[in-house]
Amino acid sequence: MASSPSSASLTGVVERIIFLNEETHYTIAEFRPDLPPAGSGKERADAVTIVGPLPGVECGETLHLTGEWTHHAQHGAQFKVAGFKSELPASVYGIRKYLGSGLVPGIGKVYANKIVDAFGTDTFRVLTEESGRLRDVPGIGKKRATSIKAAWDEKRTERELYIFLQTYGVTPSQCVKLVQRYGAQAKPILMNEPYRVAREIEGIGFKTADRIAINLGFANDAAPRLDAGILFALETLQEEGHTAFPEADLIDHSANQLETERRFVEARIEALVKEKALVRHTPPASPDGTLASPLIQLPHNDRAEQKISDVVGRLTQVASGLPPIKVDAAVTWAEQKAGFAFADLQRTALKNALTHKISILTGGPGTGKTTILRALVEILLAKKVRVHLAAPTGRAAQRLAETTGGFASTIHRLLKYDPARGGFVANENAPLATDFLIVDEASMLDTRLAAALMQAVPVRAHLLLVGDTDQLPSVGAGNVLKDLIAASAASNGSAATAIAVTRLAVIFRQQGQSEIVTTAHAINAGDPKLNAVLPDVANAQVWADLNFISAYDADDCVRKVVQLCTDFIPRQLKWPHPINDVQILAPMHKGTAGVANFNAQLQSQLNRHARGLRGPGGEYRPGDKVIQLRNNYDKNLFNGDIGTVVSIDAENAKLEADFDGERHTFERGEFGDLALAYAISIHKSQGSEYPVVIVPLLKAHFMMLQRNLIYTAITRGKKKVFIVGDPAAYAMAVRNSESKQRLTHLRQKLAVR
């Protein structure tokens, strides 16, 4: 759906609610404006479609809307609601429609008509002030009158609360969250403890709570405001990947954000440390006596890092539980099974995994990591060792199983999340029944998931982490794989020295002929040189596994990407499925060459004939490729899982989607968990491989143009990669190795073991 930049307002009556997400209150409704468009010559305005969050709104209400007109490819003009004010209907027609909509238990269409016939435009006042008169209506006795009065009062309280909340700049969707969490207590909590809302309700951050608090008259330097601002600053930094931050920088950052003096922030940090709401780590003085700034952490990040450090110490101090293995003989046996001799570093990696309780295998594409994993699994299975294989995503786990011949699962499935307890079944007190755990795509492990995983490793078991440190870091906070490698390299006699690290560097895949692989390594070396830049899709080289097709602007880029998907790839390559096997990986979500627009364009081209079901993210049709956006432990689906819509039930607002052979039903309230996945972000592609990858790359993506981003995108391609865009943007990305350093305290914790 493409939207116009112009804002507009609209006043009218809700005629019919077409769709309602009961969780988010996202609504699609038929709306009749009070006045027809100027100059139309009509006496009565035609009904229009309005979309957006409209909590508490019912048929018959008068709404004053602000928003913008948009155009849907299939459904035409729509008014996208940004905000609204509502009025109870004043006309008999509106009152009848409002009460007959079913919003008040006990009043259906029949009784609505009877009540309005009896009281007319005075109906709402009677319900509020003289509800006893309801018994004058035929068919309404004492019990029904009492029930109607109670339901009306509850609805009225909820409505007044929504009006109050919007007065203070709370958006409709935020109103929904507040009412769901606090009910009738939302108003007093908001007035007395506005910053509590920022702590307790996801999606309502410090800025919203601060705006409310300031409007309510809270002082700029009040302790609750400063505390909430400091915690918000750390949470924001956590979203950028940091699990710790220098205290001096945090004071400056928070003081600037809160527009207050440093001394006030400094005093509140001290108070929060004493209250154990923050953790302070003071580093030792340097040899010249210089004192570095202490690091400040949120307690949950400190605990997670400490657990990782404790597990490293525990595993490295307890003897291996593996059966006796003659390591050199085992490596020779694996070489014979493979049919070729391993390189020296590959042999070293195998020996390290078999002789060290914790080992790390890292290296770029084509360097032989898969060969070593397959050989290791064969050795362990021959020795009757219990081997578990895991990866952060379903796609990565599936690939790991295929390449090693063993059974692999996602980390979440391996640890068995228990929604009732809010934690994993497998933990330190109930470890996994394994002798050897191999975790692939370990660069994706954030601090909290790594802590949960490592705690579940039995003390006598081995742990091998496999990953490419040149890829994008984990989506969640932390830098676990790099920190473990750095701690091992920097340690002097500590337990961290027992972490054996092997870095593979020699390219083996296709005897060094794969252009995907050689280009990936050139990217890491900072070399932006391309073998060829092709002027158009028609010039793409079918035999090459990497093609760079130039595009002079965003529209040209979109046109060429669509041409690749709808014409060139199906016609010239023949083997790939244009939806299932081809994946567009875009640097950004918004914009002409962003994820959202690519999805709209490709759905209309590749799945144009199917009839769909509308939800918050657009329309879903049978055959659409979709991505799961959050972990759903009840469905055993996780953020990043990709599936296909197989059927829709328009009457009951349900859809069914297939994820790796398992079918799941989504109610209308769950549609927000899904998004179209013809195109996804490069970040979402971590841990996955696709037969064909298309990467749009333009200077307009400048905010995201970094070496590890383009490296990650290219290495997702298994057989073919097409880059469509500006060679100058590619060069910018390759030369920009200044990805933000993530600040953590894990290395220091490992160093003192």
C-alpha positions in Angstrom: 0.0 0.0 0.0 1.6 3.3 -1.1 0.5 6.3 0.9 0.3 10.0 -0.1 2.3 12.4 2.1 -0.6 14.8 2.5 -2.5 14.8 5.8 -6.3 15.2 6.0 -9.2 15.2 8.4 -12.6 13.5 8.1 -15.8 13.6 10.2 -18.7 11.2 9.9 -20.4 8.0 11.2 -19.1 4.4 11.4 -21.6 2.4 9.3 -20.0 -1.1 9.4 -17.0 -2.7 10.9 -15.4 -5.0 8.3 -12.4 -6.3 10.3 -11.3 -5.9 13.9 -8.1 -7.3 15.5 -9.3 -7.7 19.1 -5.7 -7.6 20.5 -4.4 -4.4 18.7 -7.9 -2.9 17.8 -6.6 -2.5 14.2 -9.9 -1.8 12.4 -11.2 -1.7 8.8 -14.5 0.0 8.7 -17.1 1.5 6.3 -17.4 5.2 7.2 -19.9 7.7 5.9 -18.5 11.3 6.0 -21.0 14.1 7.0 -20.4 16.1 3.9 -19.8 15.1 0.3 -16.6 16.2 -1.4 -16.8 19.9 -2.5 -17.9 20.3 -6.1 -19.2 16.7 -6.4 -22.8 17.8 -6.8 -24.0 15.1 -4.4 -26.3 15.7 -1.5 -25.0 12.7 0.5 -21.4 11.6 0.8 -20.5 8.1 -0.4 -19.2 5.6 2.2 -15.4 5.3 2.4 -13.0 2.7 3.9 -11.0 3.7 7.0 -8.2 1.6 8.4 -6.1 1.9 11.6 -6.3 1.4 15.4 -9.8 2.4 16.7 -10.2 1.1 20.2 -13.7 1.1 21.7 -15.3 2.4 18.5 -18.7 0.9 17.6 -21.1 1.3 14.7 -23.2 4.5 14.9 -20.5 6.6 16.5 -19.5 9.9 15.1 -15.7 10.1 14.6 -13.4 13.1 14.0 -10.5 11.5 12.2 -7.0 12.7 11.3 -4.8 10.8 8.9 -4.0 10.5 5.3 -5.6 9.1 2.1 -3.8 6.0 0.7 -4.4 3.8 -2.3 -4.6 0.0 -2.0 -3.8 -1.9 -5.2 -6.9 -4.0 -5.0 -9.3 -2.1 -2.7 -8.7 1.4 -3.9 -8.8 4.6 -1.8 -8.7 4.2 1.9 -8.3 6.7 4.8 -5.4 5.7 7.1 -6.3 6.8 10.7 -3.5 8.5 12.7 -5.8 9.7 15.5 -9.5 10.2 16.3 -12.0 11.7 18.7 -15.4 10.1 19.1 -18.9 11.3 20.1 -21.8 9.2 21.0 -24.4 9.3 18.3 -27.1 12.0 18.7 -29.6 10.9 16.1 -32.2 8.2 16.6 -30.7 6.4 13.6 -27.2 6.5 15.1 -28.3 5.5 18.6 -30.3 2.5 17.2 -27.2 1.4 15.2 -24.9 1.9 18.1 -26.9 -0.1 20.6 -27.8 -2.7 18.1 -24.1 -3.5 17.3 -23.9 -5.9 20.2 -21.5 -3.8 22.2 -23.7 -4.0 25.4 -24.4 -7.6 26.5 -28.2 -8.0 26.8 -29.0 -5.5 24.1 -29.3 -7.0 20.6 -31.0 -5.5 17.6 -34.5 -6.3 18.9 -34.1 -4.8 22.3 -32.1 -1.8 20.9 -35.1 -1.0 18.7 -37.5 -1.3 21.7 -35.3 0.9 23.9 -34.8 3.6 21.3 -38.5 3.5 20.4 -39.2 4.1 24.1 -36.7 6.9 24.8 -35.5 8.3 21.5 -32.6 10.7 21.6 -32.8 10.6 25.5 -31.7 6.9 25.4 -28.1 7.4 26.7 -29.2 9.7 29.5 -31.7 7.1 30.6 -29.2 4.3 30.6 -26.7 6.4 32.6 -29.0 8.2 35.1 -32.4 6.5 35.1 -31.8 2.9 34.3 -34.8 1.8 36.3 -37.0 3.1 33.5 -35.7 0.2 31.3 -38.3 -2.0 33.1 -40.9 0.1 31.3 -39.7 -1.4 28.0 -41.7 -4.6 27.0 -39.7 -7.8 27.7 -37.1 -6.2 30.0 -37.4 -7.3 33.6 -35.4 -6.5 36.7 -32.6 -9.0 36.0 -32.1 -7.9 32.4 -32.3 -4.2 33.3 -29.6 -4.7 36.0 -27.4 -6.6 33.6 -27.8 -3.9 30.9 -27.0 -1.1 33.4 -23.8 -2.9 34.6 -22.6 -3.6 31.0 -23.4 0.0 30.0 -21.5 1.5 32.9 -18.4 -0.7 32.1 -18.5 0.4 28.5 -18.9 4.0 29.5 -15.9 3.8 31.9 -13.8 2.3 29.2 -14.8 4.9 26.7 -14.1 7.8 29.1 -10.7 6.3 29.8 -9.8 6.2 26.1 -10.8 9.9 25.8 -8.7 10.8 28.9 -5.7 8.9 27.6 -5.8 10.5 24.1 -6.0 13.9 25.8 -2.4 13.3 26.9 -1.1 12.3 23.6 -1.5 8.5 24.0 -2.1 6.9 20.7 -5.1 4.5 20.2 -2.9 1.4 20.1 -1.1 2.5 23.3 -4.6 3.0 24.9 -5.4 -0.6 24.1 -2.2 -1.8 25.9 -2.8 0.4 29.0 -6.4 -0.8 29.3 -5.5 -4.4 28.8 -2.8 -4.2 31.5 -4.4 -2.0 34.1 -8.2 -2.0 33.4 -10.0 0.7 35.3 -6.8 1.5 37.2 -5.1 2.9 34.1 -6.1 6.5 34.8 -4.9 6.7 38.4 -1.7 4.8 37.6 -1.0 7.1 34.7 -1.7 10.2 36.8 0.4 9.1 39.8 3.1 6.8 38.3 3.5 7.6 34.6 7.0 6.3 34.4 5.8 2.9 35.7 4.0 2.5 32.4 7.3 2.8 30.5 8.8 0.0 32.6 5.9 -2.4 32.4 4.2 -2.1 29.0 6.0 -3.0 25.8 5.7 -0.4 23.1 5.1 2.5 25.5 8.6 3.9 26.1 10.1 6.6 28.1 9.3 9.4 25.6 5.6 8.7 25.7 5.5 8.4 29.5 7.6 11.5 29.8 5.3 13.5 27.6 2.4 12.4 29.8 4.3 13.2 33.0 5.3 16.7 31.8 1.7 17.4 30.8 0.6 16.3 34.3 3.0 18.7 35.9 5.9 16.4 37.0 9.1 18.4 37.7 12.0 18.1 35.2 14.5 16.9 37.8 12.1 14.7 39.8 13.7 11.5 40.9 11.2 9.2 39.1 11.8 11.1 35.9 15.6 10.9 36.1 15.5 7.2 37.1 13.2 6.3 34.2 15.4 8.4 31.8 18.6 6.6 32.8 17.0 3.2 32.5 15.5 4.2 29.1 19.0 5.3 28.0 20.5 1.9 28.8 17.6 0.1 27.2 18.1 2.2 24.0 21.8 1.4 24.1 20.9 -2.3 24.6 18.8 -2.1 21.4 22.0 -0.9 19.7 23.8 -4.1 20.9 25.5 -2.9 24.1 25.2 -4.8 27.3 27.4 -2.3 29.2 28.2 1.3 28.9 30.9 3.6 30.5 29.4 5.5 33.4 30.8 8.9 32.3 29.3 8.5 28.8 26.0 7.4 30.3 25.8 10.5 32.5 26.4 12.7 29.5 24.0 10.8 27.3 21.2 10.8 29.9 21.7 14.5 30.9 21.5 15.5 27.3 18.4 13.4 26.7 16.7 14.6 29.9 17.8 18.2 29.4 19.1 18.4 33.0 22.4 18.8 34.8 25.0 16.1 35.0 25.1 16.2 38.8 21.4 15.2 39.0 22.0 12.2 36.8 25.2 11.2 38.6 23.3 11.3 41.9 20.5 9.1 40.6 22.9 6.5 39.1 24.5 6.2 42.5 21.0 5.7 44.0 20.1 3.1 41.4 23.3 1.2 42.0 22.5 1.1 45.8 19.0 -0.1 45.0 20.5 -2.8 42.7 18.5 -1.4 39.8 21.9 -1.0 38.1 25.2 -2.8 38.3 28.5 -0.9 38.4 31.9 -2.6 37.5 34.9 -0.5 38.4 38.0 -1.6 36.4 41.5 -1.9 38.0 43.8 1.1 37.6 46.2 0.9 34.6 50.0 0.7 35.3 50.3 4.5 35.1 47.6 4.9 37.7 44.9 6.1 35.3 41.4 5.1 36.2 39.0 4.1 33.4 35.3 4.9 33.7 33.3 2.2 35.4 30.9 0.2 33.3 27.2 0.3 34.1 24.9 -2.6 33.3 21.2 -3.5 33.6 21.0 -6.4 36.1 19.7 -8.9 33.6 22.6 -8.3 31.2 25.1 -8.6 34.1 23.5 -11.9 35.2 23.5 -13.4 31.7 27.2 -12.6 31.1 28.1 -13.9 34.5 26.3 -17.2 33.7 28.3 -17.5 30.5 31.5 -16.9 32.4 30.5 -19.4 35.1 29.8 -22.1 32.5 33.1 -21.6 30.8 34.8 -22.1 34.1 32.7 -25.1 35.0 33.2 -26.9 31.7 36.9 -26.3 31.5 37.6 -27.5 35.0 35.7 -30.8 34.7 37.1 -33.7 32.8 35.6 -34.8 29.5 33.0 -37.5 29.5 33.8 -38.7 26.0 34.9 -42.3 25.6 38.7 -42.8 24.9 39.4 -41.6 21.4 42.7 -41.9 19.6 42.5 -38.5 18.0 45.1 -38.8 15.3 43.7 -42.2 14.2 40.1 -40.8 14.3 41.1 -37.9 12.0 42.8 -40.3 9.6 39.7 -42.5 9.6 37.5 -39.4 8.8 39.8 -38.4 5.9 39.5 -41.9 4.4 35.7 -41.7 4.7 35.7 -38.3 3.0 38.0 -39.5 0.2 40.5 -36.7 0.5 43.1 -35.3 3.0 42.1 -32.5 5.2 44.1 -29.2 5.3 46.3 -28.7 8.4 43.9 -26.2 10.0 41.0 -28.5 9.3 42.8 -31.3 11.2 43.5 -28.9 14.0 39.9 -28.0 14.3 38.9 -31.6 14.6 41.5 -32.3 17.2 40.5 -29.2 19.2 36.9 -30.2 19.2 37.8 -33.7 20.5 40.3 -32.7 23.1 38.9 -29.4 24.5 35.7 -29.1 26.4 34.9 -25.8 24.7 36.1 -25.0 21.2 35.3 -22.5 18.5 35.4 -23.0 14.7 35.2 -19.8 12.6 35.9 -18.8 9.0 34.2 -17.5 5.9 32.2 -19.3 3.2 34.0 -22.1 1.4 36.7 -22.6 3.9 35.7 -26.1 4.9 33.6 -25.7 8.1 30.9 -28.1 6.8 33.6 -30.7 6.0 34.9 -30.6 9.5 31.4 -30.8 11.1 30.5 -33.8 9.0 33.7 -35.6 9.9 33.3 -34.7 13.6 29.7 -36.1 13.7 30.8 -39.3 12.0 33.6 -39.8 14.5 31.4 -39.2 17.5 28.6 -41.4 16.2 31.1 -44.2 15.5 32.1 -43.9 19.2 28.4 -44.1 20.3 28.6 -40.5 21.6 25.3 -38.7 22.2 25.5 -35.7 19.8 23.1 -32.8 19.7 23.2 -30.3 16.8 21.5 -26.9 17.1 21.3 -23.5 15.4 19.4 -20.2 16.1 17.0 -20.5 13.2 15.0 -23.3 11.6 16.6 -22.9 8.2 20.1 -23.1 9.7 19.2 -26.2 11.8 17.8 -27.8 8.7 21.0 -27.1 6.7 23.1 -28.4 9.6 21.2 -31.7 9.6 21.5 -32.0 5.9 25.3 -31.4 5.8 26.2 -33.5 8.8 23.8 -36.4 8.6 22.7 -35.8 12.2 19.5 -34.5 13.7 19.5 -30.8 14.3 17.0 -28.4 15.9 16.6 -24.8 16.8 18.0 -23.7 20.1 14.6 -22.9 21.4 13.3 -26.3 20.5 16.3 -28.0 22.0 15.9 -26.2 25.3 12.1 -26.6 25.2 10.6 -23.3 26.2 7.8 -23.6 28.8 5.3 -20.7 28.3 3.7 -21.4 31.7 7.0 -21.0 33.6 8.3 -18.3 31.3 11.7 -20.1 30.8 13.4 -23.1 29.3 12.9 -26.7 30.6 16.5 -27.5 30.0 18.8 -25.5 32.3 21.6 -25.8 34.8 19.5 -28.0 37.1 18.0 -30.1 34.3 20.8 -30.2 31.7 20.5 -31.7 28.2 21.1 -35.4 27.9 24.1 -35.0 25.6 27.8 -35.7 25.5 28.6 -33.2 22.7 26.7 -30.1 21.6 27.5 -28.5 18.3 26.0 -25.0 17.7 26.1 -23.6 14.2 25.7 -19.9 13.2 26.9 -18.9 16.7 27.5 -15.3 15.6 23.7 -14.9 16.0 23.8 -15.8 19.7 22.9 -12.8 21.8 23.9 -12.7 25.5 20.7 -13.9 27.0 20.1 -16.8 24.6 23.8 -17.8 24.9 23.5 -17.9 28.7 20.4 -20.0 28.6 22.0 -22.4 26.1 25.4 -22.8 27.9 23.7 -23.4 31.2 22.0 -26.4 29.8 25.3 -28.1 28.8 26.2 -31.0 31.2 29.5 -30.5 33.0 31.2 -33.4 31.3 30.0 -32.6 27.8 31.8 -30.8 25.0 30.6 -27.6 23.4 31.6 -26.6 19.8 30.5 -23.1 18.6 30.7 -22.6 14.8 30.2 -19.2 13.2 31.5 -16.5 10.9 32.6 -13.5 12.9 32.5 -11.3 9.8 28.7 -11.6 9.5 26.3 -9.2 11.1 26.3 -9.5 14.9 23.3 -10.9 16.8 20.0 -9.0 16.6 19.8 -9.0 20.4 22.4 -7.3 22.6 25.9 -8.7 23.1 28.9 -10.0 21.1 29.3 -13.4 22.5 31.3 -15.3 19.8 33.7 -12.4 19.3 34.1 -11.9 23.1 34.9 -15.6 23.7 37.5 -15.6 20.9 39.0 -12.3 22.2 39.1 -13.6 25.8 40.8 -16.8 24.7 43.4 -14.8 22.7 44.1 -12.4 25.5 44.1 -14.8 28.5 47.3 -15.7 30.4 46.8 -18.9 32.2 43.1 -18.4 33.0 40.3 -20.8 32.2 39.6 -19.0 29.0 42.8 -20.5 27.5 41.0 -23.8 27.5 38.7 -22.4 24.8 40.4 -23.6 21.6 39.8 -21.4 18.6 40.4 -22.4 15.0 40.1 -19.9 12.2 39.8 -21.4 8.7 41.1 -19.1 5.9 41.7 -21.2 2.8 38.9 -21.3 0.2 38.0 -24.9 -0.8 34.5 -24.6 -2.3 34.5 -25.3 -6.1 38.3 -25.2 -6.0 38.2 -21.5 -5.5 36.0 -20.9 -8.6 32.8 -19.7 -6.9 32.4 -16.0 -7.4 30.1 -15.8 -4.5 32.9 -17.1 -2.2 35.7 -15.1 -3.8 33.6 -11.9 -3.7 32.7 -12.4 -0.1 36.4 -12.7 0.8 37.2 -9.7 -1.3 34.5 -7.8 0.7 36.2 -8.7 3.9 39.5 -7.6 2.5 37.9 -4.2 1.7 38.3 -4.7 -2.1 35.2 -3.4 -4.0 36.4 -4.4 -7.4 33.7 -6.3 -9.5 34.4 -8.6 -12.4 31.6 -7.0 -14.4 28.8 -4.6 -14.1 25.9 -5.5 -16.4 23.6 -2.8 -17.9 20.4 -4.7 -17.8 18.8 -8.0 -16.8 19.0 -9.3 -20.3 22.8 -9.2 -20.1 22.9 -11.4 -17.0 25.2 -14.3 -17.3 23.4 -17.6 -16.7 26.5 -19.5 -16.0 27.9 -17.1 -13.4 26.9 -17.6 -9.7 27.1 -13.8 -9.1 25.8 -11.0 -11.3 25.9 -7.3 -10.7 23.2 -5.5 -12.6 23.3 -1.7 -12.5 20.3 0.4 -11.7 20.3 4.2 -12.0 17.6 4.9 -9.4 15.2 3.2 -7.0 12.4 2.8 -9.6 14.8 1.2 -12.1 16.1 -1.1 -9.3 12.5 -2.3 -8.5 11.7 -2.8 -12.1 14.8 -5.0 -12.7 14.3 -7.0 -9.5 10.7 -7.7 -10.5 12.0 -8.6 -14.0 14.5 -11.1 -12.5 11.8 -12.7 -10.4 9.0 -12.9 -13.0 10.9 -13.5 -16.2 14.7 -14.1 -16.2 15.0 -16.5 -13.4 12.0 -18.8 -14.3 12.8 -18.7 -18.0 16.6 -18.9 -18.0 17.4 -20.8 -14.8 14.3 -23.0 -15.0 15.0 -25.0 -11.8 14.2 -22.5 -9.1 10.6 -21.9 -7.9 10.1 -18.1 -8.4 8.6 -17.8 -4.9 10.0 -20.5 -2.7 13.6 -20.5 -4.0 14.2 -16.8 -4.7 14.7 -14.4 -1.8 15.1 -10.6 -2.0 17.3 -9.3 0.8 16.9 -5.5 1.2 19.0 -3.3 3.5 16.0 -1.2 4.6 12.3 -1.7 5.2 11.0 1.7 3.9 11.4 3.5 0.6 10.8 2.6 -3.0 13.6 0.0 -2.8 12.6 -1.2 0.6 11.2 -4.5 1.9 7.5 -3.3 2.1 7.4 -2.0 -1.5 9.1 -5.1 -2.9 6.6 -7.3 -1.2 3.7 -5.3 -2.6 5.1 -5.4 -6.1 6.1 -9.1 -6.1 2.8 -10.2 -4.6 0.9 -8.4 -7.3 3.1 -10.0 -10.0 3.6 -13.6 -8.6 0.4 -14.2 -6.8 -2.0 -11.8 -8.5 -5.0 -14.1 -9.1 -5.6 -15.4 -5.6 -8.2 -13.8 -3.4 -6.9 -12.8 0.0 -7.7 -11.9 3.6 -6.8 -8.5 4.9 -4.9 -7.8 8.1 -2.7 -5.0 9.6 0.2 -5.7 7.3 -1.8 -5.9 4.1 -3.4 -8.8 2.3 -2.5 -12.5 2.7 -3.3 -14.8 -0.2 -3.0 -18.6 -0.7 0.5 -19.1 -2.1 2.1 -16.1 -0.4 5.4 -16.5 1.3 5.3 -15.2 4.9 7.7 -14.7 7.7 7.0 -15.1 11.5 7.8 -11.9 13.3 7.9 -13.0 16.9 8.5 -16.2 18.9 5.3 -18.1 19.4 6.0 -21.0 21.8 2.5 -22.3 21.6 2.8 -22.8 17.9 6.5 -23.7 18.1 7.2 -20.9 15.6 10.0 -18.5 16.0 11.1 -15.1 14.8 12.4 -15.4 11.3 10.7 -18.7 10.3 9.4 -18.6 6.8 6.3 -20.4 5.5 3.6 -20.4 2.8 -0.1 -19.5 3.1 -2.0 -22.6 2.0 -5.6 -21.6 2.6 -7.8 -18.8 3.9 -11.2 -18.8 5.6 -12.6 -15.4 4.9 -15.9 -16.1 6.7 -14.1 -16.8 10.0 -11.1 -14.6 9.4 -8.5 -17.3 9.6 -5.6 -18.4 7.5 -3.5 -21.6 7.4 0.2 -21.5 6.7 2.8 -24.3 6.2 6.1 -23.9 8.0 8.6 -26.7 7.0 5.8 -29.3 6.7 3.9 -28.2 9.8 0.6 -26.4 9.3 -0.5 -23.7 11.7 -3.8 -21.8 11.9 -3.7 -18.0 12.5 -6.7 -16.3 13.9 -7.3 -12.6 12.9 -5.8 -11.4 16.2 -2.5 -13.2 15.2 -2.2 -11.7 11.7 0.2 -9.1 13.1 2.7 -11.9 13.8 3.1 -12.4 10.1 4.5 -10.4 7.2 4.9 -11.0 3.5 8.4 -12.5 2.8 9.0 -12.2 -0.9 11.5 -9.6 0.4 12.9 -9.6 3.9 15.6 -7.5 5.6 19.2 -8.7 5.5 19.2 -8.9 9.3 16.2 -11.3 9.1 18.2 -13.6 6.7 20.9 -14.4 9.2 21.4 -18.1 9.7 19.6 -18.9 6.4 20.6 -19.9 2.9 18.5 -19.6 -0.2 19.1 -21.1 -3.7 18.8 -17.6 -5.3 19.4 -14.3 -3.6 18.7 -10.8 -5.0 20.2 -7.8 -3.2 19.0 -4.3 -4.1 21.7 -1.9 -3.2 21.5 1.9 -3.7 23.0 5.0 -2.2 19.6 5.7 -0.7 20.4 2.8 1.7 23.5 4.8 2.9 22.5 4.5 6.6 22.9 0.7 6.3 25.8 0.5 3.9 28.4 -1.5 5.9 30.8 -4.2 5.0 29.3 -6.9 7.3 25.8 -6.1 5.9 26.7 -6.7 2.2 28.9 -9.7 3.2 26.0 -11.3 5.1 23.7 -10.7 2.2 26.0 -12.3 -0.4 26.8 -15.3 1.7 23.1 -16.2 2.0 23.1 -17.2 -1.7 23.6 -20.9 -2.2 23.7 -21.1 -6.0 23.0 -17.7 -7.5 23.4 -14.1 -6.3 22.1 -11.0 -8.2 23.1 -7.6 -6.9 20.9 -4.9 -8.5 21.9 -1.3 -7.9 24.6 1.3 -7.9 28.3 0.1 -8.0 29.2 3.2 -6.0 26.8 2.1 -3.3 28.5 -1.3 -3.3 31.9 0.3 -3.0 30.7 2.5 -0.1 29.5 -0.6 1.7 32.7 -2.6 1.1 34.9 0.3 2.3 32.9 1.0 5.4 34.2 -1.4 8.0 33.3 1.0 10.8 30.4 -1.0 12.1 29.5 0.1 15.6 31.6 -1.5 18.3 29.4 -3.3 20.8 30.3 -2.6 24.4 30.0 -5.6 26.8 31.5 -6.7 30.1 31.8 -10.4 29.1 35.6 -10.3 28.3 36.4 -8.9 31.7 34.3 -11.5 33.4 36.0 -14.3 31.5 39.4 -12.8 32.3 39.0 -13.1 36.1 38.0 -16.7 36.0 
